[in-house]
């Protein structure tokens, strides 16, 4: 079932109140691993295997030989010091009462709503308390505090009434600590940590929607504090499941919704292409093709491969989840004129044992009958990449006066020649025939099970020149690719070059 909503803020409503428990998970240092191993050995050690027996006569002296008798020892009870009534203070006046001892809890630090630590996570567990300090001199449990504090500050700003609890946990102790709090109020809703993607737990939902190795973005586009959030996972038994889903969605959106989720209602001319785009995304994420919604020149691809690449490229192929996939799609933004439409979508994908978020872009153009057809779909992009593409492409989908529409002549591909063998990330170049202000390289990779859905690399062409040369940064892993060039002019006019195949040789 596919739903379309005009804005995505409604999905964040659960974060307006209630509670959310987050555990930040990191790998132990070598020193911490050694200490944990020592603790486990000590915990499982049995009693001594050699027992030495002695007779009572060998156990020192008899009681009659030791010291003095009770009768000769010191003073009698009647002469011993002073009576209780005259000694110091009475119990009622001794020191301070419990109510006045130290400071009240309300005076100390911050409340849980202010994103400090909760009673359950304040300080360290027994194994934490015995771990050696880090080389910098700080307790190991404090290493992720900058992540916690920055994340807490962002949540506090966006959702001031949300009660958030944080705890830092070592990956090596995670299962034990989950078992220790199962069924209690301290059980976490979400785990955050890069080590969780390659080492999933039976207690967590399958992570969907992390762009894979073919995505143009890589670790050089790290978002600082949010790098951990890219592999935030929900617990199967999350006590606050609605808040957890909204939180994971909020993290994966990053700053994308800053400029898109508050957009005005879609303009009438964008409603129809937006509806076609939503249905196209739903079809691809279910493992299908574009069918009748495809433009005659749209790139052909394998539906199951496109689904796997969009939802779970880090897992084994094909995608395996329990139950039917459900998609709720939000239109972040849509622009359309008489020829071209560009639609940005956010999809929340879930199944019985899985949850995730995708960010998609769909480019459409009208056919000869005036019907909107999908020319290209990127079913999952990093939010930063989607926002950059949206800023460039929306100008070509804006309403343009007839005398301003460009006459685009296209390009002539120069090199590499069709079927050429090249090393990783070769240069592509072509001759420009005029009229375009934007060149777009569309590319795909051929996997053993079929072609992936296509991706776009934008090449601005604001300065007229006869030849354009770019590096195919996408063609890094060895294998077969194919590429073509779009020439895009004002008003949304697009001229496509033929496809050329390219073999990357290791």
C-alpha positions, -999 to +999 in steps of 0.1 A: +000+000+000+014+034-010+003+066+006+012+101-005+012+131+018+020+167+010+045+173+038+066+150+060+063+168+093+034+146+103+057+116+106+077+134+134+046+140+156+054+112+181+086+130+191+066+159+204+062+141+238+069+109+256+101+090+262+130+077+241+159+056+253+190+056+231+221+035+236+253+046+219+274+015+210+311+014+203+338-012+201+360-018+231+397-008+229+423-036+231+429-027+268+392-028+275+389-062+257+417-076+278+400-064+310+367-078+300+382-112+292+399-112+326+366-105+343+349-133+324+376-157+333+373-147+370+335-150+369+336-185+355+365-198+376+355-227+399+366-235+435+401-246+443+408-281+431+432-289+460+417-290+495+441-291+525+425-306+557+438-299+592+428-312+626+413-289+653+445-293+673+464-277+644+443-246+643+463-224+667+455-222+704+425-232+726+403-203+736+414-207+772+450-199+762+441-167+744+443-133+762+423-127+794+390-141+808+359-120+805+360-113+842+394-098+841+390-079+809+390-041+813+360-026+832+326-038+841+296-027+821+285-004+850+318+015+850+322+017+812+322+053+800+290+074+801+253+065+797+238+068+763+217+098+774+247+119+781+268+109+751+271+134+723+238+139+705+206+119+703+198+100+671+174+127+662+201+154+664+230+134+649+244+151+618+217+160+593+184+144+585+180+125+552+160+153+539+188+178+545+218+157+535+236+173+506+215+188+479+180+179+466+179+160+433+162+189+417+193+211+425+219+187+409+228+190+373+201+186+347+168+167+346+163+138+322+143+162+301+174+183+298+193+154+283+218+146+310+219+110+322+191+091+338+194+072+371+197+040+351+226+051+330+244+075+354+279+063+362+291+029+351+283-008+356+305-030+376+326-039+345+326-002+335+339+009+369+368-015+368+379-006+333+412+014+329+410+050+318+416+059+282+450+073+271+436+108+273+427+102+310+390+101+306+368+072+316+361+050+285+323+055+290+328+092+282+344+087+248+311+092+229+298+120+251+303+146+223+280+125+201+254+123+229+255+159+238+253+172+202+225+148+194+207+158+226+211+195+218+196+190+184+167+170+198+161+195+226+159+223+200+135+204+177+114+186+204+118+203+238+091+181+255+107+148+246+122+129+275+154+114+261+177+089+280+212+081+268+237+054+277+271+045+263+276+007+259+305-015+246+296-037+217+313-066+235+289-062+265+258-053+245+240-087+247+246-091+284+234-056+291+203-060+270+194-091+288+199-074+322+173-047+315+149-067+294+113-060+306+123-029+325+119+008+319+156+010+310+154-012+279+165+008+249+144+018+219+173+026+195+209+015+192+234+038+174+268+026+163+287+019+131+296-016+143+260-027+142+256-028+104+281-056+099+272-074+131+234-073+134+217-086+165+187-109+167+171-083+190+172-055+163+151-049+132+167-052+098+181-019+087+166-008+053+175+021+031+213+027+036+227+035+002+253+010-009+288+010-023+277+021-058+263+053-043+283+084-054+286+095-018+312+080+004+329+085+037+344+118+026+308+132+029+306+122+066+281+143+085+302+146+117+280+136+147+255+119+125+278+093+110+266+069+137+230+077+129+234+062+094+232+028+111+208+036+138+187+005+145+155-001+163+150-028+189+123-055+183+109-049+218+113-011+218+091+001+246+084+034+227+082+021+192+064+051+176+090+075+191+118+052+179+105+051+143+101+089+142+136+093+157+153+070+131+134+089+104+145+122+118+181+111+119+181+098+083+166+129+070+195+149+083+190+185+072+170+176+042+137+187+057+150+221+067+142+234+032+117+209+020+094+196+046+080+231+053+073+237+016+039+250+005+012+228-009+021+214-043+011+235-072-017+221-094+007+214-123+029+193-100+001+171-086-001+146-114+037+140-119+040+137-081+014+110-080+031+091-109+064+094-091+050+080-058+036+050-076+069+044-095+089+044-062+064+020-047+068-004-077+107-003-076+108-008-038+085-039-042+110-053-068+090-044-099+097-023-130+082+010-141+059-008-166+036+016-185+048+045-164+082+044-181+093+069-208+102+053-241+139+063-235+140+053-198+169+030-188+160-006-184+169-023-151+162-054-130+134-047-105+148-071-078+183-057-082+170-021-080+150-031-049+180-047-032+204-018-040+178+007-026+170-011+006+197-035+017+229-036-004+250-045+027+230-078+030+231-109+009+210-109-023+181-110-027+164-089+000+149-112+027+124-098+052+094-113+069+060-101+058+050-077+031+069-045+026+049-014+034+057+021+020+045+054+032+057+081+007+060+118+014+064+143-014+092+166-002+090+188-032+078+188-068+083+212-097+068+209-132+063+229-164+049+218-198+078+195-205+097+184-174+089+175-138+113+168-109+099+152-078+118+145-045+103+118-022+110+104+013+098+069+018+093+051+052+097+014+045+087-013+070+080-050+074+075-074+102+112-075+111+126-044+092+124-006+091+142+021+071+140+053+052+148+061+015+152+094-002+143+093-039+143+115-070+121+110-100+125+129-133+095+128-156+086+143-190+054+143-210+049+120-239+032+128-273-002+122-257+005+147-228+009+119-202+037+121-176+062+093-179+092+084-158+125+092-176+148+083-146+144+072-110+170+071-082+152+051-055+176+060-028+201+088-024+220+104+005+199+134+016+228+158+008+230+145-027+193+147-032+192+183-020+221+193-043+204+177-073+171+193-064+186+228-063+201+223-098+173+205-116+143+224-103+152+255-124+147+234-155+113+224-144+102+259-137+076+276-159+094+292-189+081+317-215+080+302-250+106+325-264+130+315-236+129+278-242+163+267-256+169+247-288+192+219-276+214+201-302+228+175-279+264+161-278+286+137-297+304+111-275+342+110-280+357+086-256+359+059-243+346+041-273+317+017-269+329-015-251+363-001-242+384-014-213+396+012-188+412+013-153+392+025-124+376+060-126+385+069-162+378+102-179+347+106-202+346+133-228+323+145-256+318+173-281+291+198-274+267+208-302+252+237-284+220+249-266+225+232-233+233+248-200+235+215-181+251+181-190+241+150-170+259+117-171+234+089-165+251+056-156+243+020-146+263-010-135+257-046-147+256-070-118+253-108-121+215-106-116+209-076-140+213-039-144+210-016-114+187+014-115+205+044-130+221+073-112+230+108-124+261+129-122+255+166-129+279+186-150+271+223-152+277+238-187+274+275-180+306+284-200+303+276-237+330+253-248+334+227-276+345+197-254+335+185-220+357+161-200+348+146-166+361+119-144+337+089-140+341+088-102+312+063-101+332+036-121+354+025-093+347-012-087+356-036-115+328-046-138+306-035-167+290-001-168+270+018-194+267+056-197+250+083-217+248+121-216+217+143-213+219+178-227+195+200-208+184+234-218+161+262-203+125+252-202+133+215-196+143+205-231+164+172-230+183+155-257+198+121-250+230+106-264+232+068-272+243+044-245+280+033-244+293+003-224+325+006-204+345-023-188+364-013-156+394-036-152+403-038-115 
